[in-house]
Amino acid sequence: MRRRPRGRPLALTATPAQALTSCTVNGVPVSGTTVNGTAGSDYISCGALAPGDSVNGLGGSDYIAVNGVVAGTVDGGAGGDSVTANSGTTSSGRILGGDGGDSLFVGPNAGLVDGGPGADFCRVASGNPPVNC
């Protein structure tokens, strides 16, 4: 057995893991830096979104719930979508309703909340006001 010389600390190195968003899309677990719904109506539930992560509802009337802070992007896509992010956004966070009449409910907003084209309802608890709502 080979011994480590005394007086020299053991050096440990680790490769940082890439942030992965953990979500369910229509009840099926999905993870990755990009999570997509389907062309139809979806129920998407996720944890926090790191910078660079994105969740896309695509077509249909989607319900998207983010159960953590949004530092990435949530895009409802086309259709009348409902997006809830009660923990709010960081300065890099973006919540986009997309085309259609959307409902966006966001906690403290340090980023961008944009209803997009259509008759949208947006509510933010504090911070930056929503646009196109």
Secondary structure by P-SEA (a helix, b strand, c coil): cccccccccbbbbbccccbbbbbbcccccccccbbbbcccbbbbbbccccccccccccccbbbbbbcccccbbbbbcccbbbbbbcccccccbbbbbcccbbbbbbccccbbbbbcccbbbbbbccccccccc
